[in-house]
Amino acid sequence: MSDMENSGPASVIYRDRKIGSGTGLGSIICGVLGIFFWGIVFVPLGALMGIIAIFKGQVALGIIGLVLAAIGFLTSPLIWALFGMGAVITLWH
């Protein structure tokens, strides 16, 4: 007997590719940390991870992370100074 006689129909095994929520949760965590702690580090990380999470299919978590990163941007004076927003604010007051 040859190997061809014993083999059944060819079967293809598909592995389910689970979409983890690590990037989205990381975005949320970085967004929250950007609000209360080192905004200069965590706000860009949270925004970047939020964008990546949206492209990976974690839309809700990515949007929450982006919103928190935006709040962190608005509450971080160091980031405002880097972008020159301090001058804009002084003109308004």
C-alpha positions, 0 to 999 in steps of 0.5 A, spaced: 500 500 500 502 506 498 501 513 502 496 515 497 491 509 498 491 511 506 490 518 506 483 521 507 480 527 504 485 533 505 483 537 511 485 544 512 485 547 519 484 554 520 486 557 527 482 562 530 485 569 530 483 572 537 483 579 537 486 581 543 484 587 547 492 589 549 493 595 545 486 598 546 487 597 554 494 599 553 491 606 550 486 607 556 492 606 561 497 611 557 491 616 557 489 616 564 497 616 566 497 622 561 492 626 565 495 625 572 502 623 571 508 624 565 503 627 560 509 628 555 511 621 555 504 617 556 499 622 552 503 620 545 503 613 547 496 613 548 494 616 542 499 612 538 496 605 541 489 608 540 490 609 533 493 602 532 487 599 536 482 602 531 486 599 526 486 592 529 479 592 530 478 594 537 474 601 535 471 602 542 477 601 546 481 605 541 477 611 541 476 611 549 484 611 549 484 617 544 479 621 548 483 620 554 490 622 550 486 628 548 484 630 555 491 628 557 494 633 552 489 639 554 491 638 562 499 637 561 502 644 561 509 641 559 506 639 552 502 645 551 509 649 552 512 644 547 507 646 542 507 653 543 500 653 546 502 657 552 503 663 547 496 663 545 493 662 551 497 668 554 494 672 548 487 670 550 487 672 557 
